[in-house]
Amino acid sequence: MTCPALPNQFALGTSPVKKNFTTVIGDTFTFVVTVQDAASVAKDFTGYTGKMTFRFDTPYSSTATMGGTAGTFTIDVTPALSTANFQVGTFEYGCEWTNSTTDTREFLRGSVVVREAFVA
């Protein structure tokens, strides 16, 4: 499932974009963002690494797949990285990239509400 509450495209500014979302323990989702500059040109992520970190009592990070010249940043939260390991509550998350010279930039952050699964 795509995580529809998160932005799928935005222009870079001087501060990270802030966006909050909700998920349910046990859900899987794919988070894909296309990053552009002010002229709507895709950010070139060639040679970059990225990650998304959830700040629970014990931080949980997932490595991003960087899309090179397409400017995409992709996180898959799949059964192997299951939200079953998440905690119920409201927590912060952040997305960052690191370039080949080890400069790091946080570009997206916010709160995530994690709810228990409802079983009928």
C-alpha positions in Angstrom: 0.0 0.0 0.0 1.2 3.5 -0.7 1.2 5.8 2.3 -1.2 8.4 0.9 -0.9 10.9 3.8 2.7 11.7 3.0 3.7 14.1 0.2 4.7 12.4 -3.0 6.4 15.4 -4.5 7.7 18.7 -3.1 10.2 21.5 -3.8 13.2 21.8 -1.5 13.3 24.7 0.9 15.6 25.8 3.6 13.8 23.8 6.3 12.5 20.2 6.3 8.9 19.7 5.1 6.7 18.8 8.0 4.0 16.1 7.5 2.2 13.9 10.0 0.6 10.5 9.3 -1.0 7.5 11.0 -0.3 3.8 10.6 -1.5 0.6 12.2 0.7 -2.0 13.8 1.3 -4.8 11.3 0.7 -2.6 8.2 3.1 -2.5 5.3 3.6 0.5 3.1 5.8 2.1 0.5 6.8 5.7 0.9 8.0 7.4 -2.3 8.9 11.0 -2.6 10.2 12.9 -5.7 12.4 15.8 -4.6 12.7 18.9 -6.8 14.4 22.2 -6.6 12.6 25.6 -6.9 12.7 25.3 -10.7 10.9 21.9 -10.6 14.0 20.0 -11.6 14.4 16.6 -9.9 17.2 16.4 -7.3 20.0 14.2 -8.6 20.6 11.5 -5.9 23.4 9.7 -7.7 25.9 8.5 -5.1 23.6 9.4 -2.2 22.3 7.2 0.7 19.2 7.8 2.7 17.2 6.6 5.6 13.9 7.1 7.5 14.1 7.0 11.3 11.2 6.5 13.7 12.1 7.8 17.1 10.5 5.3 19.4 12.0 4.4 22.8 14.5 2.4 20.7 15.0 4.2 17.4 14.0 2.2 14.3 15.6 3.1 10.9 15.0 1.9 7.4 17.4 2.4 4.6 16.1 4.3 1.6 16.5 3.4 -2.1 17.8 6.5 -3.9 16.5 7.1 -7.4 19.6 8.8 -9.0 18.7 11.5 -11.5 14.9 10.7 -11.1 15.1 12.4 -7.7 13.2 9.7 -5.8 13.6 8.6 -2.2 11.8 5.3 -1.5 11.2 3.5 1.8 9.6 0.1 1.9 8.1 -0.9 5.3 7.4 -4.6 4.4 7.0 -7.7 6.6 10.8 -7.8 7.0 10.7 -4.3 8.4 7.2 -4.7 9.8 5.3 -2.1 11.7 4.6 -5.1 14.1 7.9 -3.9 15.7 6.4 -0.4 16.2 4.9 0.8 19.5 1.4 2.2 20.0 1.6 6.0 20.5 2.7 9.2 18.8 6.3 9.5 17.8 8.5 11.6 15.6 10.1 10.5 12.3 12.6 12.0 10.0 14.0 11.4 6.5 17.5 12.4 5.5 20.0 11.8 2.8 23.8 11.8 2.8 25.9 12.7 -0.3 29.2 11.3 -1.3 31.1 13.9 0.8 29.1 12.8 3.9 27.0 16.0 4.0 23.7 15.0 5.6 20.4 16.9 5.2 17.0 16.2 6.9 14.4 17.1 4.4 11.1 15.6 5.8 9.9 15.2 9.3 6.8 15.0 11.4 4.8 12.9 13.8 3.5 9.4 13.2 0.5 8.0 15.2 0.8 4.3 15.6 -2.5 2.5 16.4 -3.3 -1.1 17.4 -4.8 -3.3 14.7 -8.5 -3.8 14.9 -9.5 -7.4 14.6 -13.2 -8.3 14.2 
